[in-house]
Amino acid sequence: MPILPPLFCQQMADILGPAQAQALAEALDTAPAVSIRRNPFKPTAEDLYADTQPVPWCATGAYLPNRPSFTSNPLLHAGAFYVQEAASMFIEQAYRAMDIVPQRVLDLCAAPGGKSTLWRTLLPDDALLVANEPLRQRAQILAENLTKWGHPGVIVTNAYGADFARLEDCFDVVATDVPCSGEGMFRKDEGAVSQWSPGLVEQCVRTGWEIVSDVWPALRTGGYLVYSTCTFNREEDEHQVARICRELGAELVAIPTPEEWGVQGDTTGEEQAVYHFFPHRTRGEGFFLALLRKTAESPSASPRRARRDRQGNSPVAKGAKAASAWLSESARYKIFATGPDSLSAIPEIHYETMLRLSAHVRMLQAGITLAVQKGHKLIPEHALALSTACASEAFPRQELDLETALCYLRRETIVLPADAPRGYMIVTFKGLPLGFVNNLGNRANNMYPNEWRIRTR
């Protein structure tokens, strides 16, 4: 690892004391822990990996003894697990410390999707998760990972915090993993070391404050803000949290944290209910989290013309009835057009919220992307195969061995058994869907999304 910036080292000595700062520097010069999180919506009888150890603050988290080739495991692409840094899984404990059962949650800075997939795991089945990322390219990655996770109660948006401000009192929980100076990522990202400076810290403080204050009206009074960073300094952590409480109207909520977890509290002497993960104390990267309850009403957002509600006004394309047969418990879903020839479905209880969202923010996907209509032909979309809402009897299924599964994920031609049914089929690996093929008899057209294909062998 590159030499740590002297000003950073001095900052850590001031915060932790010389001995602890030295221990931190030594920890930052070691290999990071490797951890994954299982998807309870897609259980598999197969062990994902051997010799795992549990992440103590996350029921579905596990440490691995080394870093395998995740890309070569088809179960990753099927959404059976997510590779996530262990400390950030602590949001599970923040959720469990809430005294409400959230029905609408906004994950504001969500890409690439680790925390969003965990939020979706934690929430009640009938709750709605809105996962947002302001940068378009990263938002596409977020959408991909949530599609693989498979839960239909998700909307992916591409917007900024200010765009949500008009949705006053819409969310029970807003999670803001704000852009930060990245001190906690030093041993995973050499670029974070070279880019660090006091000026960057100041810039991140301003950005983080702008993000939280912009989105604040969208959080209902009595709802919760989950504020997190992957950095260590007080300016982006304790001082920012104190300002949110003071100027926006919030109170900190304590999270029960056993001493053996190694989580450190407030470093300022104020004894705020905040939580630091330092790599020399816990198995994970640097992480900071605070749980805040909103106590004050927000001033009304200034009027602004809403976006045209295209999805609400679009006619439902033909084929909706046929597509509904592909869904388990289809009566629970509202099928709607996302364009002249494309169909999606969302749990009906979230449809009105989706329309309200679409008037203010750019939506990349809502619920399940079902199908595309081409002439008289209804073509199933890849997201349907990966969705837990796909009816098990809707399409024939063909189990693949490892070599064939990897060929499929590389979007290569695969050979199916001669007696395989003709038409659209779902191919599986160890029982979990990987996607669609169109079996023509003499060949099977691989329908795996080209932009998702793996490029390694």
SEPA-587900 format. One record per residue (C-alpha): residue number from 1; residue in three letters; x, y, z. Coordinates in steps of 0.1 Angstrom, whole numbers, plus 2048, in hexadecimal, padded with zeros to 3 digits. Layout:
[NUM,'ala',[X,Y,Z]]
...
***
This chain:
[1,'met',[800,800,800]]
[2,'pro',[80D,823,7F9]]
[3,'ile',[81A,837,817]]
[4,'leu',[7FE,846,82B]]
[5,'pro',[7FC,86D,829]]
[6,'pro',[80D,87C,847]]
[7,'leu',[7F0,893,84E]]
[8,'phe',[7D9,875,84F]]
[9,'cys',[7F0,863,867]]
[10,'gln',[7F0,882,87E]]
[11,'gln',[7CB,884,87C]]
[12,'met',[7C7,860,887]]
[13,'ala',[7E0,865,8A4]]
[14,'asp',[7CB,882,8AF]]
[15,'ile',[7AB,86D,8AE]]
[16,'leu',[7B7,84C,8BA]]
[17,'gly',[7D7,853,8CC]]
[18,'pro',[7FA,849,8BF]]
[19,'ala',[7F8,824,8C8]]
[20,'gln',[7D6,81E,8B8]]
[21,'ala',[7E0,833,89A]]
[22,'gln',[7FF,81D,895]]
[23,'ala',[7E9,7FE,898]]
[24,'leu',[7D2,80C,87E]]
[25,'ala',[7EE,814,866]]
[26,'glu',[7FB,7F0,869]]
[27,'ala',[7D8,7E2,863]]
[28,'leu',[7D5,7F8,843]]
[29,'asp',[7F5,7E6,837]]
[30,'thr',[7E5,7C4,838]]
[31,'ala',[7CD,7B2,820]]
[32,'pro',[7A8,7BA,826]]
[33,'ala',[790,7A0,832]]
[34,'val',[77A,790,818]]
[35,'ser',[754,78D,81F]]
[36,'ile',[734,785,80E]]
[37,'arg',[70F,787,816]]
[38,'arg',[6F6,76C,80D]]
[39,'asn',[6D5,773,7FC]]
[40,'pro',[6B9,764,811]]
[41,'phe',[6A1,768,7F4]]
[42,'lys',[6B6,74F,7E0]]
[43,'pro',[6C1,734,7F8]]
[44,'thr',[6D6,718,7EA]]
[45,'ala',[6DE,6F6,7F9]]
[46,'glu',[702,6FA,7ED]]
[47,'asp',[71C,70A,804]]
[48,'leu',[726,72A,7F3]]
[49,'tyr',[749,727,800]]
[50,'ala',[75A,711,81A]]
[51,'asp',[76A,71B,83C]]
[52,'thr',[755,73B,840]]
[53,'gln',[752,74E,861]]
[54,'pro',[733,763,869]]
[55,'val',[733,789,869]]
[56,'pro',[727,790,88C]]
[57,'trp',[711,7AE,884]]
[58,'cys',[700,7A0,865]]
[59,'ala',[6EC,780,865]]
[60,'thr',[6F3,778,840]]
[61,'gly',[717,784,840]]
[62,'ala',[736,76D,83F]]
[63,'tyr',[75B,771,83E]]
[64,'leu',[76F,75C,825]]
[65,'pro',[792,74F,82C]]
[66,'asn',[79F,75D,80B]]
[67,'arg',[793,76E,7EC]]
[68,'pro',[786,756,7D1]]
[69,'ser',[77E,75E,7AD]]
[70,'phe',[75B,76A,7B4]]
[71,'thr',[754,771,78F]]
[72,'ser',[759,74C,788]]
[73,'asn',[73D,742,7A0]]
[74,'pro',[71B,742,78D]]
[75,'leu',[709,745,7AE]]
[76,'leu',[716,769,7B1]]
[77,'his',[705,771,78F]]
[78,'ala',[6E6,75F,79B]]
[79,'gly',[6E4,777,7B9]]
[80,'ala',[6EA,75C,7D3]]
[81,'phe',[703,773,7E5]]
[82,'tyr',[713,795,7E4]]
[83,'val',[738,79E,7EA]]
[84,'gln',[736,7B9,804]]
[85,'glu',[74F,7C8,81D]]
[86,'ala',[746,7BC,83F]]
[87,'ala',[746,7DD,853]]
[88,'ser',[72B,7EC,83C]]
[89,'met',[714,7CF,845]]
[90,'phe',[70F,7E1,867]]
[91,'ile',[6F1,7F2,858]]
[92,'glu',[6DE,7D2,863]]
[93,'gln',[6E3,7DD,887]]
[94,'ala',[6D7,800,87F]]
[95,'tyr',[6B8,7F2,870]]
[96,'arg',[6B2,7DC,88F]]
[97,'ala',[6B5,7FA,8A6]]
[98,'met',[698,80C,895]]
[99,'asp',[676,80D,8A7]]
[100,'ile',[663,80D,887]]
[101,'val',[65C,7F4,86B]]
[102,'pro',[666,807,84C]]
[103,'gln',[64F,805,82D]]
[104,'arg',[663,81D,816]]
[105,'val',[689,820,817]]
[106,'leu',[69F,835,802]]
[107,'asp',[6C4,82B,7FD]]
[108,'leu',[6D0,84C,7EF]]
[109,'cys',[6F4,844,7E5]]
[110,'ala',[6F0,820,7DE]]
[111,'ala',[708,814,7C3]]
[112,'pro',[715,7FA,7BE]]
[113,'gly',[6FA,7EA,7D3]]
[114,'gly',[709,7D9,7F2]]
[115,'lys',[6F5,7EC,80B]]
[116,'ser',[6D6,7ED,7F5]]
[117,'thr',[6D5,7C7,7F2]]
[118,'leu',[6D9,7C5,818]]
[119,'trp',[6BD,7DE,81D]]
[120,'arg',[6A7,7CA,807]]
[121,'thr',[6AF,7AB,81B]]
[122,'leu',[6A7,7BC,83C]]
[123,'leu',[686,7CD,833]]
[124,'pro',[664,7BD,835]]
[125,'asp',[659,7AC,815]]
[126,'asp',[63E,7C5,80E]]
[127,'ala',[655,7E4,813]]
[128,'leu',[664,7F8,7F6]]
[129,'leu',[689,800,7F1]]
[130,'val',[692,81D,7DB]]
[131,'ala',[6B7,819,7D2]]
[132,'asn',[6C6,838,7C3]]
[133,'glu',[6E7,841,7B3]]
[134,'pro',[6ED,864,7A4]]
[135,'leu',[708,859,78B]]
[136,'arg',[6F8,847,76D]]
[137,'gln',[713,82D,767]]
[138,'arg',[714,823,78B]]
[139,'ala',[6EE,823,78D]]
[140,'gln',[6EE,808,771]]
[141,'ile',[705,7F2,787]]
[142,'leu',[6EE,7F8,7A4]]
[143,'ala',[6D0,7ED,78F]]
[144,'glu',[6E3,7CD,784]]
[145,'asn',[6EB,7C3,7A7]]
[146,'leu',[6C8,7C8,7B4]]
[147,'thr',[6BA,7B5,796]]
[148,'lys',[6D0,798,79F]]
[149,'trp',[6C5,79A,7C4]]
[150,'gly',[6A2,793,7B6]]
[151,'his',[689,7A4,7CD]]
[152,'pro',[66C,7B6,7BB]]
[153,'gly',[667,7D2,7D5]]
[154,'val',[683,7E8,7C7]]
[155,'ile',[685,808,7B2]]
[156,'val',[6A6,814,7A5]]
[157,'thr',[6AA,839,79E]]
[158,'asn',[6C4,850,790]]
[159,'ala',[6C1,871,7A2]]
[160,'tyr',[6CF,889,7BB]]
[161,'gly',[6C4,890,7DF]]
[162,'ala',[6B3,8B0,7D5]]
[163,'asp',[69D,89E,7BD]]
[164,'phe',[68E,88A,7D9]]
[165,'ala',[687,8A9,7EF]]
[166,'arg',[665,8AE,7DE]]
[167,'leu',[65A,88C,7EA]]
[168,'glu',[654,89A,80D]]
[169,'asp',[650,881,829]]
[170,'cys',[651,864,810]]
[171,'phe',[66B,84E,821]]
[172,'asp',[66D,83D,843]]
[173,'val',[692,838,83F]]
[174,'val',[6AC,84A,82B]]
[175,'ala',[6CF,83B,829]]
[176,'thr',[6EB,852,81E]]
[177,'asp',[70D,841,819]]
[178,'val',[71C,863,80F]]
[179,'pro',[73A,868,7F8]]
[180,'cys',[758,86B,80F]]
[181,'ser',[77E,86F,810]]
[182,'gly',[782,849,810]]
[183,'glu',[79A,845,82D]]
[184,'gly',[78A,824,835]]
[185,'met',[791,816,813]]
[186,'phe',[7B7,81D,813]]
[187,'arg',[7C2,7F9,812]]
[188,'lys',[7A8,7EF,7F7]]
[189,'asp',[7AD,80E,7E1]]
[190,'glu',[7D0,81C,7DC]]
[191,'gly',[7C1,839,7C9]]
[192,'ala',[7AF,844,7EA]]
[193,'val',[7D1,848,7FA]]
[194,'ser',[7E0,85E,7DF]]
[195,'gln',[7C0,873,7DC]]
[196,'trp',[7BC,87A,801]]
[197,'ser',[7C2,89D,80E]]
[198,'pro',[7B2,8B4,828]]
[199,'gly',[7A3,8C7,80B]]
[200,'leu',[791,8A7,800]]
[201,'val',[784,8A2,823]]
[202,'glu',[775,8C5,823]]
[203,'gln',[766,8C0,801]]
[204,'cys',[756,8A0,80C]]
[205,'val',[748,8B1,82B]]
[206,'arg',[736,8CA,815]]
[207,'thr',[72A,8AF,7FD]]
[208,'gly',[71D,899,819]]
[209,'trp',[70A,8B6,82A]]
[210,'glu',[6FA,8C0,809]]
[211,'ile',[6EE,89D,802]]
[212,'val',[6DF,898,824]]
[213,'ser',[6CF,8BB,826]]
[214,'asp',[6C1,8B7,802]]
[215,'val',[6B0,897,809]]
[216,'trp',[6A4,89F,82C]]
[217,'pro',[680,8AA,823]]
[218,'ala',[67A,887,813]]
[219,'leu',[67F,877,835]]
[220,'arg',[660,877,84B]]
[221,'thr',[661,885,86E]]
[222,'gly',[668,867,885]]
[223,'gly',[67A,855,869]]
[224,'tyr',[69F,84B,869]]
[225,'leu',[6BE,857,857]]
[226,'val',[6DA,83E,855]]
[227,'tyr',[6F9,853,84F]]
[228,'ser',[719,841,846]]
[229,'thr',[73C,846,837]]
[230,'cys',[75B,831,830]]
[231,'thr',[772,84A,841]]
[232,'phe',[780,850,864]]
[233,'asn',[783,876,869]]
[234,'arg',[76C,889,881]]
[235,'glu',[763,8A4,867]]
[236,'glu',[751,88C,850]]
[237,'asp',[744,876,86D]]
[238,'glu',[73D,883,890]]
[239,'his',[73C,8A8,887]]
[240,'gln',[725,8A3,869]]
[241,'val',[70D,88E,87E]]
[242,'ala',[70C,8A9,899]]
[243,'arg',[704,8C3,87F]]
[244,'ile',[6E8,8AE,871]]
[245,'cys',[6D9,8AB,894]]
[246,'arg',[6DE,8D0,89C]]
[247,'glu',[6D3,8E0,87B]]
[248,'leu',[6BA,8C8,86B]]
[249,'gly',[6AA,8BA,88B]]
[250,'ala',[6B3,897,894]]
[251,'glu',[6BF,882,8B1]]
[252,'leu',[6D8,865,8B2]]
[253,'val',[6CB,842,8B9]]
[254,'ala',[6E1,829,8CB]]
[255,'ile',[6E8,808,8BB]]
[256,'pro',[6F0,7EA,8D2]]
[257,'thr',[714,7E0,8CA]]
[258,'pro',[725,7C4,8DE]]
[259,'glu',[748,7CD,8E9]]
[260,'glu',[757,7AE,8D8]]
[261,'trp',[74E,7BC,8B6]]
[262,'gly',[76A,7D5,8BA]]
[263,'val',[754,7F3,8AE]]
[264,'gln',[760,814,8BB]]
[265,'gly',[749,830,8C5]]
[266,'asp',[74D,856,8C5]]
[267,'thr',[771,862,8C1]]
[268,'thr',[76A,886,8CC]]
[269,'gly',[763,881,8F1]]
[270,'glu',[73E,88C,8EC]]
[271,'glu',[732,868,8F0]]
[272,'gln',[71A,86A,8D2]]
[273,'ala',[70A,84A,8C7]]
[274,'val',[71F,844,8A8]]
[275,'tyr',[732,826,89C]]
[276,'his',[755,823,88D]]
[277,'phe',[764,804,87D]]
[278,'phe',[78A,807,87E]]
[279,'pro',[79D,7EB,86B]]
[280,'his',[7B4,7E4,889]]
[281,'arg',[796,7DD,89F]]
[282,'thr',[77D,7CC,888]]
[283,'arg',[77F,7B4,86A]]
[284,'gly',[775,7CD,84F]]
[285,'glu',[77D,7EE,83F]]
[286,'gly',[779,810,84E]]
[287,'phe',[754,819,853]]
[288,'phe',[740,832,867]]
[289,'leu',[71B,831,86E]]
[290,'ala',[702,845,882]]
[291,'leu',[6DC,83F,885]]
[292,'leu',[6C8,85F,889]]
[293,'arg',[6A3,864,88F]]
[294,'lys',[693,883,87F]]
[295,'thr',[683,898,899]]
[296,'ala',[67A,8B8,887]]
[297,'glu',[662,8C0,86A]]
[298,'ser',[673,8CA,84A]]
[299,'pro',[66B,8EB,839]]
[300,'ser',[657,8E5,819]]
[301,'ala',[66B,8E0,7FA]]
[302,'ser',[669,8FC,7E0]]
[303,'pro',[650,8F6,7C4]]
[304,'arg',[65F,8E6,7A5]]
[305,'arg',[650,8D8,786]]
[306,'ala',[64F,8B2,788]]
[307,'arg',[65B,89C,76C]]
[308,'arg',[640,88E,756]]
[309,'asp',[632,86E,764]]
[310,'arg',[63A,859,745]]
[311,'gln',[635,838,756]]
[312,'gly',[614,841,765]]
[313,'asn',[607,84E,743]]
[314,'ser',[615,833,72D]]
[315,'pro',[5FB,81A,71F]]
[316,'val',[5FF,7F7,72B]]
[317,'ala',[60E,7E4,70D]]
[318,'lys',[5FD,7C5,700]]
[319,'gly',[60A,7A6,70F]]
[320,'ala',[605,7B1,733]]
[321,'lys',[5ED,794,73A]]
[322,'ala',[605,77A,72C]]
[323,'ala',[622,789,73F]]
[324,'ser',[60F,788,760]]
[325,'ala',[60D,762,75D]]
[326,'trp',[633,762,761]]
[327,'leu',[630,770,784]]
[328,'ser',[62A,75D,7A4]]
[329,'glu',[60C,76C,7B6]]
[330,'ser',[605,783,798]]
[331,'ala',[5E7,793,7A8]]
[332,'arg',[600,7A5,7C0]]
[333,'tyr',[610,7B8,7A3]]
[334,'lys',[608,7D6,78D]]
[335,'ile',[615,7D2,76A]]
[336,'phe',[61D,7F2,758]]
[337,'ala',[62E,7FE,738]]
[338,'thr',[651,80C,73A]]
[339,'gly',[651,814,715]]
[340,'pro',[63D,80C,6F6]]
[341,'asp',[648,7E8,6F6]]
[342,'ser',[655,7E0,719]]
[343,'leu',[643,7D4,738]]
[344,'ser',[64D,7D5,75D]]
[345,'ala',[63B,7CA,77C]]
[346,'ile',[63C,7D7,7A0]]
[347,'pro',[629,7CD,7BF]]
[348,'glu',[608,7E0,7BC]]
[349,'ile',[60C,7EF,7DF]]
[350,'his',[62A,802,7D2]]
[351,'tyr',[61B,80E,7B1]]
[352,'glu',[60F,830,7BD]]
[353,'thr',[630,837,7CE]]
[354,'met',[641,82E,7AD]]
[355,'leu',[62C,847,79B]]
[356,'arg',[634,862,7B5]]
[357,'leu',[659,85B,7B1]]
[358,'ser',[658,85B,78C]]
[359,'ala',[64B,87F,78D]]
[360,'his',[66B,88B,79E]]
[361,'val',[688,873,797]]
[362,'arg',[695,85F,77B]]
[363,'met',[68D,83B,77F]]
[364,'leu',[6A3,820,76F]]
[365,'gln',[68D,803,779]]
[366,'ala',[670,7FB,78F]]
[367,'gly',[666,7D9,79C]]
[368,'ile',[66D,7BE,782]]
[369,'thr',[675,7C4,75E]]
[370,'leu',[65E,7AA,74F]]
[371,'ala',[65E,7A9,729]]
[372,'val',[662,7B9,707]]
[373,'gln',[646,7B7,6ED]]
[374,'lys',[653,7B1,6C9]]
[375,'gly',[637,7AF,6B1]]
[376,'his',[621,792,6BE]]
[377,'lys',[63E,784,6D2]]
[378,'leu',[643,78A,6F8]]
[379,'ile',[667,786,701]]
[380,'pro',[670,782,726]]
[381,'glu',[68A,799,735]]
[382,'his',[6A8,78D,748]]
[383,'ala',[69D,79D,768]]
[384,'leu',[67E,786,769]]
[385,'ala',[694,767,76A]]
[386,'leu',[6A7,775,788]]
[387,'ser',[689,782,79B]]
[388,'thr',[67B,76E,7B9]]
[389,'ala',[658,777,7AB]]
[390,'cys',[65D,762,78B]]
[391,'ala',[644,745,78C]]
[392,'ser',[657,724,78E]]
[393,'glu',[640,715,774]]
[394,'ala',[642,732,75C]]
[395,'phe',[660,724,748]]
[396,'pro',[671,703,745]]
[397,'arg',[692,701,757]]
[398,'gln',[6B3,6F1,74E]]
[399,'glu',[6CF,6EC,767]]
[400,'leu',[6F2,6F3,75B]]
[401,'asp',[714,6E6,767]]
[402,'leu',[72F,6FE,771]]
[403,'glu',[741,6FF,74F]]
[404,'thr',[720,705,73C]]
[405,'ala',[714,71F,755]]
[406,'leu',[734,733,750]]
[407,'cys',[730,730,72A]]
[408,'tyr',[70D,73E,72E]]
[409,'leu',[719,75B,744]]
[410,'arg',[733,763,72A]]
[411,'arg',[716,765,711]]
[412,'glu',[723,748,6FD]]
[413,'thr',[70F,72E,6EB]]
[414,'ile',[705,711,701]]
[415,'val',[6F8,6EF,6F8]]
[416,'leu',[6D9,6E2,709]]
[417,'pro',[6CD,6BE,70B]]
[418,'ala',[6BC,6B2,6EB]]
[419,'asp',[69B,6AC,6FF]]
[420,'ala',[69B,6D0,70E]]
[421,'pro',[67A,6E2,707]]
[422,'arg',[679,6FB,6EA]]
[423,'gly',[673,720,6F1]]
[424,'tyr',[67D,736,70E]]
[425,'met',[68E,724,72B]]
[426,'ile',[69F,72E,74B]]
[427,'val',[6C1,71F,750]]
[428,'thr',[6CC,719,774]]
[429,'phe',[6EB,711,788]]
[430,'lys',[6E7,6FD,7A8]]
[431,'gly',[6C2,705,7A5]]
[432,'leu',[6C4,72A,7A2]]
[433,'pro',[6BB,73D,782]]
[434,'leu',[6D6,74C,76D]]
[435,'gly',[6C0,75A,751]]
[436,'phe',[6AE,751,731]]
[437,'val',[6B6,73E,712]]
[438,'asn',[6A0,739,6F3]]
[439,'asn',[6A3,715,6EA]]
[440,'leu',[69E,711,6C4]]
[441,'gly',[6A7,6EC,6C3]]
[442,'asn',[6C6,6ED,6AE]]
[443,'arg',[6D4,709,6C4]]
[444,'ala',[6CC,71D,6E3]]
[445,'asn',[6CD,743,6E0]]
[446,'asn',[6DF,751,6FF]]
[447,'met',[6CA,76E,70D]]
[448,'tyr',[6E2,779,729]]
[449,'pro',[6E6,79F,728]]
[450,'asn',[705,7A8,713]]
[451,'glu',[70F,7C4,72B]]
[452,'trp',[710,7AB,748]]
[453,'arg',[724,790,738]]
[454,'ile',[743,784,74A]]
[455,'arg',[764,789,737]]
[456,'thr',[77B,772,74B]]
[457,'arg',[782,74E,746]]
***
